[in-house]
């Protein structure tokens, strides 16, 4: 049952709100779907909200047209990577989600894994191939280093774009070439056989809380771009069906992972739960998760008693800036 306090939130005090959506990343199509859902929800709750596509208009229009806060529904590059967040910081317009540094780190799966590893958090073994290292010899050696199967992905993309599961060595070269179409470096990870999970977080610092875990059951384990957004073949379990203590343990790992990256506002961690020993492995942290009809944060929020519309209003209410300028004076 939800314990969120919404009665003190007055949407009419938000002022003129921009829902940033679309953008120029490979996830533009999904961002437009997310943004439209958020825009409709905010308007239904009486928010003076407008859609704003940074691919179609200069960001400075946000300042000149008097927008007072932004809901970021952009995904991927130039939306989830700290660049838009930095522009909003310069304009002094509060925004939803993580700040500049956390956004730029979390969108980079390699840097994210380095931080998690330094904190002792579980994440699959990996090999990173720079452009110079993407040779046939190095690619063939991945089988010995990571075993089969293994996963190949571009470190800065989301929505499973450019991701391949390599079942045999002969498939590795094509998988690396596909990932390299989206990123200079290529991230190769050991495959974790087990259940796919996702866990959303709302809030900041000590006040952050994990939402109910969603367990994902995809056809033939193919939770790819098409199945994520454009089919109804994937089964989502929320409540997850995990043992209560197991779910609490995974939520604790996700909260630590979220805080380790300096995330705020909201986010969603994707994990694999290894079948042979029930050990959870962190895959990535999304700082601007999807908000489409198939998206997982709204699903998890509903299981916690929070409607889609109320979720959008709650996130917008916590829009902020990284730092408030004090003119050099202590506050």
N, C-alpha and C positions, 0 to 999 in steps of 0.2 A: 504494500500500500504506500502511496506517495506521501512523503513528509515535506514536500517542497512548499514554501510559503509564497503564494502568488497574490494574496489579498492586498499587499502593500504596493504592488506594481501598478502604476497608472500609465497605460499606453499613450495617453494624450500628452504626457510630459516628455516623450522621446523626441519630439520635434519632427523635422523632416528627415526621413530615413531612406537610405539607398540600399537596395539589395544588389550586391555586386555579383554578377553571374555572366557566364559565357567565357569571355577572355580568349586567350590565344593558345592555350595548351592543347595537348592531344585529348584531354578530357572535356573539351568544350561542350560537346553534345550532352554529357551527363550534367555538367554545371548548369546548363540552361534548364534542364528538367528540375534540378535541385532548387535553383533560384526561383522558378515559377511557383513551385510548391511553397517555399518560404514566403514569397510575396503575397500569395493568396491567403496564407495563414495569418500573416501580420495584418493585412487589410480586414480580415474577418474579425480581428480583435480590436479594430478601431485605430490601428497605427497608420499614420500618414506616410505610407511606404511607396517607393517607386523602383522599378527595375533599372539597372544601370550596367551596361555592357562595356567594359574597358577596351574591347577590341573596336568598338564603334565610336567611342567618344574619349576625349582626353580626360585623364583623372582630375585635372585641375578644375573641371566643371563642377566637381563635388563641392569645392570651396566657393566658387563664384556663384553657384546656385543655392547656397545656404543649407546644404545638408549638415545635419548635426550629429549623426552617427551612422555607421555602416554595419550591415549584416553581410559577412563575407561568405558567399556560396560558390566561390571559385575553387576549382580543384587543380592540383598540379602546378606547373611552372607559371610564374608571374601571377600567382594567386594564393598559393599555399606555401611559397618558398621564402617569405620574408620581404619580397620586393614591394608588393602592394601595401603590406603592413608598414614598411618604411616610409612610403609616400604618404600614408595616412598620418603617421607620426609627425612628419614635416608640416602637414596641413592642420594638425591638431584636432583631427576628427576621430573620436573613439570608435573602436571596431570590435567585433566579436572574435573570439578565439585567441590563439597564442600570439605572442609578440614577435618581434623581428628575429631575435636569435633562436628562440625555440622553433619557430616556423622553418628557418633556414636549415637547422640541424635535422629536424624530424623528416623533412622532405628528402634528405640524403640518407638512404638506407645504410650506406657504409659508415658514415659518421655516427648514426644512431646506434649501430651495432657496436662500434668502438666504445661509446659511452656506456652502453649496457654491460658490455664485457668488463670494463673497468670497475663497474659497480657490482660485479658478481652476479648479474642477472642472466638467466638462461636464454641463449639465442643459438641457432644452428651454426655449426662450423662452416667457414666460407673461404673462398679464394676470390680476390679482386684482380681482374685483368685490365691493365691500362691498354691503350691502343697499340703500343709497342710490344706488349706481352700477348697479344691475341694471335699467336702463331699456332700452326698446326701441332707442333710439339707440345706447347703448353696446354692447348685445349685437349689433346689426347691424354695428357697426364692427369686431367681432372678426375678421371675414373678411378685412378689409384688413390688420389687425395681425398675425394669426397664419397667414393663408392657410387653404385648405381641403384636406383635412379638418383639424379640430382636436378636442382632447379637453376635456371639461368634467367636473369632479369636485369633490366636497366635500373640503376639505383635511384633515379629521380622521377620515375613514372609511377602512376597508381592505376587502379581499376584493372589490374592484370594485363595492362598494355605491354607488349613485347616480352611477355613471360613464356617460357617453355619448360616442359618437364622432359628431361633427357633420359630415355629408357635404355639406350645402348650407345656405345662410343661413337658409332657412325652418325648419330644425330647431333652430336655436340657442336660441330662446326656451324651448321645452319642455325642452331639456337643462339650461339654467340653472335653471328652475323645479324640475326633479327634484333637482338637486344642492342647491338651497336648502332642500329638505325636510329635509336632514340637517345642514346647516351654515349659519351666517349668511353667511359669505363664500363665494364660489365661485371655484375655481381653473380657469383656462382655459389650456391648453398647446398649443403647436404639435405636430402629429402627426409622429412620426418613423417614416417608412416603412422597415421592415427586420425584423430578427429579434428576438424577445423573449427576454431572458436573465434569469436570476436567479443570484445568487452569495451563498452563506452564509459567515459568518465565525464562528469559535470562538476565544475567548480575550480578552485585554485588553492594551491598550498595545502595547509592542514585541513581546509574545508572541502577539499575535493572528495567526491564519492564515486565509487564504481556502480554502474547500473547492472541489472541482471545480464548474465552471459547469454549470448546466442550461439547455439550449436548449429553448424551448417552441414547439410547433407546434399551434396551435388551429384548429378548423374555421372557414374564412372569417376567420381572424384574431380570432375572438371568444373571447378568454380572459376570460370574464365569470364572475359568481358561480356560475351553474348549471354551466358547463363545468369550473370549478375543482374543485368539490366533489361533484357529483352525476351526472356522466356519465363515460364512459371514451373519449370522442371525442378528447381532447387527447393528443398524442404528446409525450413528454418524452425528450430526448436527453441522457444523462449516461453516458459522456463526451459532451461537447457537439458534437464534430466540428469545432470551430474549430481553426485553425492553432495550434500549441503556443505560439508567441511572442505571438499575438493573445490567447490565453487568459491568459497571464501578464500582459500589459499591462492587460487588463480587471480581473483580480484585484488588481493594484496600485492601480488607481483605486478599487476598492471598499474596500480596506483604508484608503486615505487618507480616503475619505468616512466610513467607520466611526469612525475616530479623530477626524476633524474634529468630529463630533457628540458625542464623549466616550463612545461606546458601550463596553460591557464585557460579558463573559460569552458572548453570542452575538447574532447578528442576521442579517438577509438583505436584500441590496440588489436591487431590480428595475431593469432597464436595457433600453434599446432599442439595437440595433446597426444604424446607418443603412446601408442597402443600397448607396447610391451611392458612399460613400467609406469604409465600415467604421469610422466613428467611433461610439464608445459614448456614450450619454447616460444619466445617472442619473435615475431617476424617483422613487424613495422608498427609505427605510430602515425595515424592520420590526424592532422590538426585542423582540417576542414572537411569532415566526413560528408558522404553523400546524404542528401535529404529528399531523394526520389521516393516513389511509391514502393520500390523494392529495397529501400535503404534500411540499414540495420540499427542505427541510433534511434530513429523514431520507433522501431519495433521494440527495442529494449526499454525505451521510455514508457511506452504503453503498458508493458508488463510491470512497470513500477508505478502505474497509476497516473502517468503524465501524458496528456493528449498531444498530438502533433502541434496544434495551435499554441497550447500552453508551453510546450518545449521551445518553440520559436520565440515566444515573448520572453521566456526566462533567459534564454541565451542573449537576446538583444538587451535585456535589462542589465546584464553584466558586461556590456561593451565598455572598453576602457583603452587607455594608452599605456605604453610601457612605463613611462615616467612622467610625472607632472612637473613642469618647470617651476622652480621656486625663486628664480632671480638671484640665485647665489645665497639665499637666506635659509637658515635651518628652519624646519617646520616640525 
